Amino acid sequence: MKLLALRLRTARELKDWTQQDLANVTGLMPSAVSHFEKGRRVPSLQNFHKLVVALNVSADYLLGRAFDE
């Protein structure tokens, strides 16, 4: 879960987006993005898909199954 949080934050920062920006693109609440990035919560499959699409990364990357994107 910590790797997901780290990679999610890294992917967002590489796009030079704030958590609010990512929330706007995905339709998620900014607090949800914050919880995911801090490892407090795991996104549902539907929300995980929204994050993957918005950040243009693979699911394997966010899950830590790929070394880089």
MDAnalysis code that builds the backbone (N, CA, C; Angstrom):
import MDAnalysis as mda
import numpy as np

u = mda.Universe.empty(207, n_residues=69, atom_resindex=np.repeat(np.arange(69), 3), trajectory=True)
u.add_TopologyAttr("name", ["N", "CA", "C"] * 69)
u.add_TopologyAttr("resid", np.arange(1, 70))
u.add_TopologyAttr("resname", ["MET", "LYS", "LEU", "LEU", "ALA", "LEU", "ARG", "LEU", "ARG", "THR", "ALA", "ARG", "GLU", "LEU", "LYS", "ASP", "TRP", "THR", "GLN", "GLN", "ASP", "LEU", "ALA", "ASN", "VAL", "THR", "GLY", "LEU", "MET", "PRO", "SER", "ALA", "VAL", "SER", "HIS", "PHE", "GLU", "LYS", "GLY", "ARG", "ARG", "VAL", "PRO", "SER", "LEU", "GLN", "ASN", "PHE", "HIS", "LYS", "LEU", "VAL", "VAL", "ALA", "LEU", "ASN", "VAL", "SER", "ALA", "ASP", "TYR", "LEU", "LEU", "GLY", "ARG", "ALA", "PHE", "ASP", "GLU"])
u.atoms.positions = np.array([
    [0.824, -1.186, 0.000],
    [0.000, 0.000, 0.000],
    [0.867, 1.248, 0.000],
    [1.990, 1.208, 0.688],
    [2.860, 2.374, 0.713],
    [3.467, 2.662, -0.656],
    [3.758, 1.613, -1.410],
    [4.310, 1.813, -2.747],
    [3.257, 2.449, -3.651],
    [2.017, 2.018, -3.550],
    [0.933, 2.637, -4.307],
    [0.843, 4.117, -3.968],
    [0.888, 4.443, -2.708],
    [0.807, 5.842, -2.282],
    [1.966, 6.657, -2.855],
    [3.152, 6.113, -2.773],
    [4.335, 6.806, -3.273],
    [4.269, 7.003, -4.787],
    [3.919, 5.959, -5.499],
    [3.879, 6.059, -6.962],
    [2.745, 6.965, -7.429],
    [1.637, 6.962, -6.725],
    [0.533, 7.846, -7.063],
    [0.972, 9.305, -6.925],
    [1.599, 9.614, -5.820],
    [2.072, 10.986, -5.601],
    [3.136, 11.369, -6.630],
    [4.058, 10.472, -6.903],
    [5.119, 10.743, -7.875],
    [4.544, 11.005, -9.253],
    [3.601, 10.170, -9.681],
    [2.986, 10.337, -11.003],
    [2.250, 11.675, -11.083],
    [1.577, 12.037, -10.011],
    [0.867, 13.322, -9.979],
    [1.853, 14.485, -10.063],
    [2.915, 14.423, -9.293],
    [3.894, 15.503, -9.283],
    [4.629, 15.623, -10.615],
    [4.853, 14.501, -11.295],
    [5.497, 14.551, -12.611],
    [4.641, 15.298, -13.632],
    [3.345, 15.304, -13.423],
    [2.447, 16.064, -14.288],
    [2.333, 17.514, -13.805],
    [2.998, 17.828, -12.701],
    [2.945, 19.157, -12.094],
    [1.512, 19.523, -11.688],
    [0.809, 18.520, -11.161],
    [-0.560, 18.704, -10.704],
    [-0.593, 18.744, -9.184],
    [-1.541, 19.511, -8.663],
    [-1.841, 19.478, -7.240],
    [-2.829, 18.329, -6.997],
    [-3.066, 18.033, -5.748],
    [-4.081, 17.027, -5.439],
    [-5.441, 17.499, -5.940],
    [-5.694, 18.797, -5.858],
    [-6.952, 19.360, -6.354],
    [-7.081, 19.152, -7.860],
    [-5.973, 19.350, -8.594],
    [-5.994, 19.124, -10.043],
    [-6.377, 17.679, -10.355],
    [-5.748, 16.742, -9.669],
    [-6.041, 15.326, -9.902],
    [-7.486, 15.016, -9.538],
    [-7.954, 15.581, -8.461],
    [-9.342, 15.384, -8.059],
    [-10.297, 15.913, -9.128],
    [-9.996, 17.068, -9.679],
    [-10.850, 17.645, -10.720],
    [-10.907, 16.766, -11.957],
    [-9.768, 16.225, -12.363],
    [-9.702, 15.399, -13.573],
    [-10.428, 14.070, -13.377],
    [-10.328, 13.504, -12.192],
    [-10.907, 12.178, -11.930],
    [-12.335, 12.226, -11.398],
    [-12.739, 13.373, -10.901],
    [-14.060, 13.462, -10.285],
    [-14.077, 12.977, -8.849],
    [-12.887, 12.777, -8.281],
    [-12.778, 12.355, -6.878],
    [-12.721, 13.576, -5.969],
    [-12.954, 13.357, -4.705],
    [-12.795, 14.427, -3.719],
    [-11.300, 14.618, -3.445],
    [-10.870, 15.862, -3.264],
    [-9.456, 16.094, -2.937],
    [-9.019, 15.332, -1.678],
    [-9.914, 15.183, -0.725],
    [-9.567, 14.449, 0.495],
    [-9.303, 12.976, 0.192],
    [-10.009, 12.428, -0.794],
    [-9.776, 11.027, -1.180],
    [-8.389, 10.876, -1.776],
    [-8.002, 11.810, -2.647],
    [-6.669, 11.777, -3.240],
    [-5.622, 11.850, -2.130],
    [-5.829, 12.712, -1.170],
    [-4.901, 12.853, -0.045],
    [-4.788, 11.543, 0.739],
    [-5.914, 10.919, 1.019],
    [-5.900, 9.642, 1.757],
    [-5.156, 8.562, 0.978],
    [-5.355, 8.509, -0.334],
    [-4.660, 7.515, -1.157],
    [-3.156, 7.758, -1.124],
    [-2.755, 9.030, -1.239],
    [-1.329, 9.359, -1.272],
    [-0.641, 9.159, 0.074],
    [-1.399, 9.223, 1.145],
    [-0.822, 9.007, 2.475],
    [-0.922, 7.553, 2.911],
    [-1.528, 6.728, 2.062],
    [-1.648, 5.310, 2.372],
    [-2.685, 4.999, 3.424],
    [-3.571, 5.933, 3.689],
    [-4.616, 5.718, 4.695],
    [-5.771, 4.891, 4.144],
    [-5.980, 5.017, 2.839],
    [-7.053, 4.272, 2.179],
    [-6.540, 3.732, 0.849],
    [-7.192, 2.689, 0.389],
    [-6.895, 2.105, -0.921],
    [-8.078, 2.445, -1.825],
    [-7.797, 2.931, -3.032],
    [-8.917, 3.274, -3.914],
    [-9.688, 2.039, -4.356],
    [-10.984, 2.228, -4.571],
    [-11.794, 1.156, -5.147],
    [-11.273, 0.879, -6.552],
    [-11.693, -0.223, -7.132],
    [-11.262, -0.555, -8.482],
    [-11.673, 0.545, -9.463],
    [-12.868, 1.057, -9.327],
    [-13.356, 2.121, -10.206],
    [-12.493, 3.385, -10.051],
    [-12.197, 3.773, -8.828],
    [-11.375, 4.963, -8.603],
    [-9.931, 4.734, -9.023],
    [-9.440, 3.514, -8.827],
    [-8.092, 3.174, -9.274],
    [-7.989, 3.355, -10.787],
    [-9.006, 2.899, -11.510],
    [-9.027, 3.051, -12.966],
    [-9.020, 4.531, -13.350],
    [-9.783, 5.345, -12.663],
    [-9.802, 6.783, -12.935],
    [-8.415, 7.391, -12.752],
    [-7.714, 6.975, -11.722],
    [-6.360, 7.491, -11.456],
    [-5.387, 7.067, -12.548],
    [-5.450, 5.801, -12.942],
    [-4.569, 5.281, -13.991],
    [-4.773, 6.061, -15.291],
    [-6.018, 6.263, -15.673],
    [-6.331, 6.974, -16.912],
    [-5.884, 8.426, -16.824],
    [-6.208, 9.102, -15.732],
    [-5.875, 10.519, -15.585],
    [-4.370, 10.751, -15.587],
    [-3.629, 9.871, -14.945],
    [-2.178, 10.047, -14.831],
    [-1.424, 9.438, -16.014],
    [-2.146, 8.691, -16.856],
    [-1.553, 8.063, -18.034],
    [-0.382, 7.152, -17.647],
    [-0.639, 6.312, -16.649],
    [0.331, 5.306, -16.212],
    [-0.358, 3.950, -16.237],
    [0.419, 2.898, -16.168],
    [-0.181, 1.566, -16.130],
    [-0.590, 1.206, -14.705],
    [-1.554, 0.320, -14.622],
    [-1.966, -0.188, -13.315],
    [-0.787, -0.902, -12.650],
    [-0.009, -1.634, -13.444],
    [1.163, -2.332, -12.900],
    [2.144, -1.361, -12.266],
    [2.330, -0.206, -12.884],
    [3.245, 0.794, -12.313],
    [2.748, 1.235, -10.940],
    [1.475, 1.623, -10.854],
    [0.961, 2.107, -9.567],
    [0.982, 1.023, -8.508],
    [0.814, -0.229, -8.920],
    [0.803, -1.334, -7.962],
    [2.211, -1.816, -7.594],
    [3.217, -1.278, -8.286],
    [4.584, -1.681, -7.966],
    [5.031, -2.910, -8.712],
    [4.290, -3.293, -9.748],
    [4.676, -4.479, -10.531],
    [5.549, -4.124, -11.713],
    [5.758, -2.831, -11.940],
    [6.651, -2.343, -13.005],
    [7.617, -1.369, -12.349],
    [8.848, -1.362, -12.802],
    [9.860, -0.543, -12.150],
    [9.766, 0.923, -12.505],
    [9.389, 1.221, -13.713],
    [9.200, 2.617, -14.084],
    [8.248, 2.703, -15.257],
    [7.776, 3.884, -15.496],
    [6.773, 4.095, -16.536],
    [7.329, 5.002, -17.595],
])
